[in-house]
Amino acid sequence: MISVIVTYKIKKEFVEQNKFNIEKFITDFKKLDSSEFQYNVFTKQDGLTFVHHSLYKNEQIQKDLLNVPSFLEFQKQRDEIGLDGTPEIEFVNLIESSDKKWKK
């Protein structure tokens, strides 16, 4: 099990484009076998800080997801146009989940 939290802040003028790009790759993710991963995106109260939390059953599904073309395009635009600072990437350990498919 791999669990990752990515937090980043974007420029105000890029908020709507970032949300559009997220919607696009999440739509593509929904076409895949969701029993192998979970991917959620949140914003903090400032509306500029985004938090992505992902759970992957294994390294292969993580690699597959991170190479979906719409996800790669999201990252490219975010990094080249939208970022305000540097993303923070954290690997966290799952202790417990209410979802039966995610076991310790």
Backbone as a ProteinNet text record, in pm:
[ID]
protein_1_A
[PRIMARY]
MISVIVTYKIKKEFVEQNKFNIEKFITDFKKLDSSEFQYNVFTKQDGLTFVHHSLYKNEQIQKDLLNVPSFLEFQKQRDEIGLDGTPEIEFVNLIESSDKKWKK
[TERTIARY]
84.3	0	88.8	57.9	131.3	31.1	62.5	-24.4	58.4	12.7	89.2	-1.8	52	-16.5	72.5	16.5	89	13.3	84.1	24.8	100.8	26.2	90.5	-2.8	57.1	-18.7	-1.4	-110.5	-103.9	-137.3	-104.5	-135.1	-285.7	-337.5	-481.6	-540.3	-468.2	-520.1	-521.2	-462.7	-457.7	-558.2	-633.5	-724.3	-822.6	-894	-996.8	-935.8	-821	-754.5	-708	-657.1	-612.2	-729.4	-841.6	-960.5	-1007.3	-1004	-1041.7	-948.9	-818.9	-721.5	-739.9	-770.8	-795.8	-920.1	-1025.9	-1148.8	-1121.4	-1037.4	-1004.2	-932.6	-828.5	-758.4	-840.3	-922.4	-1008.5	-1111.2	-1163.2	-1254.6	-1186.3	-1060.4	-984.7	-956.7	-926.2	-902.7	-1028.2	-1145.2	-1270.9	-1296.6	-1228	-1241.5	-1157.9	-1073.6	-983.8	-1043.1	-978	-1023.8	-1001.5	-1107.4	-1094.2	-1071.9	-1075.4	-1044.1	-893.4	-815.7	-670.3	-613	-695.9	-644.8	-760.6	-723.9	-818	-743.8	-808.2	-743	-843.3	-807.7	-894	-816.4	-887.8	-826.3	-911.4	-844.1	-909.8	-845.4	-917.1	-855	-866	-768	-774.7	-862	-887.6	-979.9	-936.4	-807.8	-761.7	-798.4	-841.6	-880	-763	-642.2	-521.5	-433.4	-455.1	-374	-452.5	-392.9	-455.3	-384.9	-464	-410.9	-461.6	-368.2	-401.9	-363.5	-458.8	-427.8	-456.5	-356.7	-372.9	-332.8	-406.6	-377.4	-365	-259.3	-235.7	-212.3	-269.3	-247.7	-101.5	-35.5	102.9	172.1	300.3	378.9	335	289.3	249.5	128.8	26.1	-91.6	-55.3	34.5	80.3	148.4	236.5	307.4	208.9	111.8	12.6	-66.2	-112.2	-190.8	-109.1	12.4	95	139.8	114.3	148.3	26.2	-91.5	-210.3	-186.5	-204.7	-172.5	-235.1	-360.1	-424.3	-362.2	-312.2	-243.4	-108.6	-37.6	91.5	73.8	-33.5	-60.9	-97	-176	-207.5	-79.5	10.3	136.5	219.8	226.2	305.7	254	123.7	67.7	83	54.5	69.2	210.7	308	447.7	502.6	461	516.1	442.6	313	232.5	177.2	127.9	45.4	108	219.4	274.7	319.2	291.1	340.9	419.5	545.9	627.6	657.2	689.9	728.6	629.7	585.9	495.9	564.4	485.8	534.7	478.2	565.3	523.8	552.5	448.6	462.8	412.3	488.4	443.8	395	270.9	212	170.3	162.1	125.4	-19.4	-96.3	-235.1	-241.7	-316.5	-337.1	-467.4	-573.7	-704.7	-790.7	-890.2	-980.2	-1121.1	-1222.3	-1360.9	-1395	-1312.3	-1332	-1265.3	-1342.7	-1292.5	-1181.4	-1173	-1070.5	-931.1	-922.8	-792.4	-757.8	-670.5	-629.9	-489.4	-462.7	-327.8	-225.4
-117.5	0	123.7	215.4	341.9	454	545.1	659.3	786.6	880.6	1002.1	1124.3	1228.6	1356.8	1460.6	1530.7	1637.9	1768	1866.1	1996.2	2102.6	2192.4	2299.9	2420.3	2535.2	2659.7	2710.1	2762.7	2814.8	2963.7	3025.4	3166.4	3183.4	3293.7	3319.7	3310.2	3361.7	3362.2	3222.5	3123.5	2987.5	2893.2	2942	2855.8	2781.3	2852.2	2787.5	2688.3	2722.1	2628.9	2504.5	2523	2408.7	2316	2373.8	2293	2218.6	2285.5	2221.9	2104.3	2125.9	2019.4	1901.1	1929.4	1823	1743.6	1814.1	1748.3	1654.6	1700.8	1622.6	1491.6	1499.4	1373.6	1283.1	1340.6	1256.9	1183.4	1248.6	1183.1	1062.7	1079.7	967.9	859.4	898.8	800.7	716.4	777.6	706.2	596.3	599.8	497.1	373.7	383.9	275.4	193.6	86.2	-1.8	65.7	122	197.3	109.1	-20.4	-107.1	-108	-56.9	-57.1	73.3	177.9	306.9	394.6	499.3	603.9	735.7	833.6	962.8	1072.7	1159	1269	1399.3	1506.7	1639	1734.6	1814.7	1910.4	2047.5	2152.4	2284	2325.1	2401.6	2458.1	2583.2	2641.6	2754.7	2875.1	2889.9	3004.8	2993.2	2873.7	2852	2843.5	2862.8	2859.7	2738.6	2678	2563.1	2435.9	2349.2	2223.4	2108.5	2009	1890.5	1768	1689.5	1564.7	1450.2	1359.7	1241.1	1118.7	1035	914.6	790.7	684.2	552	456.5	379	282.9	145.5	43.4	-94.1	-136.8	-84.5	-122.9	-20.2	-40	53.3	55.4	-56.7	-61.5	27.1	19.5	104.4	251.1	280	418.1	467.7	386.2	422.1	442.4	351.3	361.2	492.2	525	647	772.1	774.2	893.3	915.4	817.9	831.6	849.2	868	898.7	1035.9	1048	1173.5	1299.3	1292	1411.3	1448.9	1349.6	1379.3	1444.6	1393.7	1452.6	1596.8	1623.7	1759.7	1851.3	1799.4	1875.3	1917.5	1822	1851.7	1954.6	1938.3	2029.4	2172.3	2190	2324.7	2381.5	2300	2346.6	2393.7	2311.6	2342	2458.8	2469.6	2573.3	2706.7	2704	2826.4	2864.1	2765.6	2794.6	2796	2729.8	2713.9	2845	2854	2962.5	2894.6	2867	2792.3	2652.2	2565.6	2428.5	2330.4	2229.1	2129.2	2053.4	2017.5	1934.4	1794.6	1695.4	1557	1478.3	1413.8	1334.9	1193.5	1096.9	958.5	929.1	880.8	854.5	708.6	657.5	518.4	508.8	426.3	404.4	322.6	372.9	299.7	222	289.8	227.7	301.6	233.5	295.2	238.4	321.7	273.4	199.4	216	148	11	-94	-231.1	-269.4	-200.9	-239.9	-193.7	-99	-48.3	-108.5	-207.2	-276.7	-236.6	-248.8	-216.8	-308
0	0	0	-87.5	-98.1	-77.1	12.7	39.9	32.2	-50.7	-75.9	-61.3	1.9	10.7	-56.1	-155.5	-224.2	-197.7	-144.1	-113.1	-190.1	-254.3	-329.9	-336	-355.3	-369.2	-511.7	-567.4	-703.7	-705.5	-817.3	-837.8	-855.6	-803.7	-806.2	-947.3	-1045.3	-1182.3	-1246.2	-1179.9	-1234.5	-1167.6	-1070.2	-993.6	-1083.6	-1167.7	-1251.1	-1349.5	-1408	-1500.3	-1426.1	-1305	-1225.6	-1193.8	-1155.3	-1126.7	-1252.1	-1366.3	-1492.4	-1522.9	-1507.2	-1534	-1439.2	-1313.5	-1215.6	-1257.2	-1292.2	-1336.8	-1453.9	-1544.4	-1664.2	-1628.7	-1543.3	-1513.3	-1421.7	-1334.3	-1249.9	-1336.9	-1439.9	-1534	-1598.3	-1635.7	-1694.1	-1590.6	-1467.5	-1361	-1336.2	-1347.7	-1322.1	-1424.7	-1535.9	-1639.4	-1606.2	-1504.4	-1466.1	-1350.8	-1315.3	-1207.5	-1072.2	-1016.8	-892	-769.2	-784.4	-670.5	-641.9	-735.1	-722.5	-666.4	-658.6	-611.8	-565.3	-495	-457.1	-472.6	-533.5	-555.8	-522.5	-427.9	-385.7	-391.1	-427.4	-432.4	-349.1	-268.3	-180.9	-200.4	-158.3	-145.5	0	44.2	178	172.4	287	294.5	212.3	186.3	107.4	-40.7	-84.2	-222.7	-319.3	-269.5	-353	-323.9	-208.2	-168.5	-195.6	-277.1	-316.2	-245.4	-207.4	-141	-217.1	-267.7	-336.9	-244.2	-219.6	-140.2	-225.4	-239.4	-321.6	-243.7	-269.7	-215.6	-333.4	-334	-441.7	-381.5	-443.7	-396.1	-411.6	-517	-540.8	-631.2	-652.4	-733.4	-879.6	-931.1	-1072.6	-1100	-1015	-1038.1	-1017.8	-924	-905.7	-1033.4	-1087.1	-1210.3	-1326.2	-1337.9	-1444.7	-1435.2	-1315.4	-1296.4	-1323.6	-1273.6	-1288.9	-1433.2	-1519.2	-1660.6	-1751.1	-1692.8	-1772.1	-1837.2	-1968.4	-2038.4	-1977.4	-1936.4	-1877.9	-1744.1	-1670.2	-1543.8	-1571.5	-1669.4	-1706.9	-1753.9	-1829.1	-1876	-1758.8	-1664.8	-1542.9	-1472	-1450.9	-1381.4	-1458.1	-1588.4	-1671.5	-1659.1	-1676.2	-1667.4	-1526.5	-1426.9	-1288.2	-1262.2	-1300.5	-1270.3	-1351.8	-1478.1	-1565.9	-1557	-1521.8	-1525.2	-1387.6	-1314.4	-1198.3	-1061.6	-1042.1	-907	-843.9	-714.5	-631	-519.5	-545.4	-448.9	-499.5	-407.7	-439.8	-376.1	-450	-390.7	-276.5	-177.3	-67.4	-88.5	-89.6	-111.3	15.5	69	191	166.1	211.8	211.5	352.7	363.6	494.3	502.4	624.9	647.5	693.8	626.3	662.7	791.2	887.1	1012.3	1005.9	959	952.7	851.9	795.8	698.5	715.8	693.1	695.6	566	464.7	336.2	344.4	327.6	344.9	247.7	133.8	36.7	78.3	172.7	217.6	351.4	347.6	470	506.9	632.1	681.8	621.6
[MASK]
++++++++++++++++++++++++++++++++++++++++++++++++++++++++++++++++++++++++++++++++++++++++++++++++++++++++

